Amino acid sequence: MFSIKRVFSRRKTLAYLMPTTNNTLRIDLHGMYVEDAMELLRERVARAPHGTEKIVVIHGYNRGSALKEAVRRFRAPRVVEVAPSFLNEGETVIWLRS
């Protein structure tokens, strides 16, 4: 599927795109500005391979809630549901249409 990739935003902040099992992708957006993070998230959702069921977005929870709130308000044509992770307050799960 995907290998671990380092992606830089306009402001040189690093995001990691990590593959997991069971048709799931993980995106780590720690430390990114909201606009850059949402741009990257929109791109990743649009380009997720067919058969991807969900994307786990790691946004953190210690340094304010702007990024967390933006991710949890995220909507796109391919998104079925956006829900907080039950196990980790710093993650949000985005369920996709296959």
C-alpha positions in Angstrom: 0.0 0.0 0.0 2.0 3.0 1.3 5.5 3.1 2.8 6.3 5.5 5.5 6.7 8.9 3.8 7.7 12.2 5.1 5.7 15.1 3.7 6.6 18.7 4.2 4.1 21.5 4.2 4.7 25.1 3.1 6.0 25.9 6.5 8.5 23.0 6.6 6.5 21.0 9.1 6.8 17.3 8.8 3.9 14.9 8.6 4.2 11.1 8.5 2.1 8.9 6.3 2.2 5.4 7.8 0.6 2.2 6.5 -1.2 -0.1 8.9 -3.1 -3.3 8.5 -6.7 -3.9 7.6 -7.0 -1.3 4.9 -6.1 1.6 7.3 -3.8 4.5 6.8 -2.3 6.7 9.6 -1.4 10.3 9.2 0.6 12.2 11.9 -0.2 15.9 11.8 1.5 16.9 15.1 2.8 20.5 15.1 1.3 21.5 11.7 -0.7 24.7 11.1 -4.4 24.0 10.6 -4.5 25.2 7.0 -1.5 23.0 6.0 -2.8 20.0 7.9 -6.3 20.3 6.3 -4.7 20.7 2.8 -2.7 17.5 3.3 -5.7 15.7 4.8 -7.9 16.6 1.8 -5.2 15.4 -0.6 -4.7 12.1 1.3 -8.4 11.3 1.4 -8.8 12.0 -2.3 -5.7 9.9 -3.2 -6.3 7.0 -0.7 -6.3 3.7 -2.6 -9.6 2.0 -3.4 -10.4 -0.4 -0.6 -9.1 1.9 2.2 -11.7 1.7 4.9 -10.4 4.3 7.4 -7.7 6.9 8.0 -6.5 7.4 11.6 -5.4 11.0 12.0 -2.9 11.7 14.8 -3.3 15.4 15.8 -2.3 15.4 19.5 -4.2 17.0 22.3 -1.8 18.8 24.6 -1.1 22.0 22.7 -4.6 23.5 22.1 -7.5 22.1 20.2 -7.7 24.0 16.9 -6.2 21.1 14.9 -8.3 18.5 16.7 -11.5 20.5 16.1 -10.6 21.1 12.4 -10.0 17.4 11.8 -13.2 16.4 13.5 -15.2 18.9 11.4 -13.5 17.6 8.2 -15.9 16.6 5.4 -15.3 15.3 1.9 -17.3 13.4 -0.7 -15.6 10.2 0.1 -15.9 10.5 3.9 -18.7 8.5 5.6 -18.0 9.4 9.2 -15.5 11.3 11.4 -15.3 10.1 15.0 -12.9 10.5 17.9 -10.8 7.5 18.7 -12.0 5.6 21.8 -8.5 4.6 22.8 -6.6 7.9 22.3 -7.9 11.5 22.7 -5.1 12.6 20.3 -6.5 10.7 17.4 -9.5 10.9 15.1 -10.8 8.1 12.8 -12.1 9.1 9.4 -14.2 6.3 7.8 -14.2 6.2 4.0 -16.5 4.9 1.2 -14.7 2.0 -0.6 
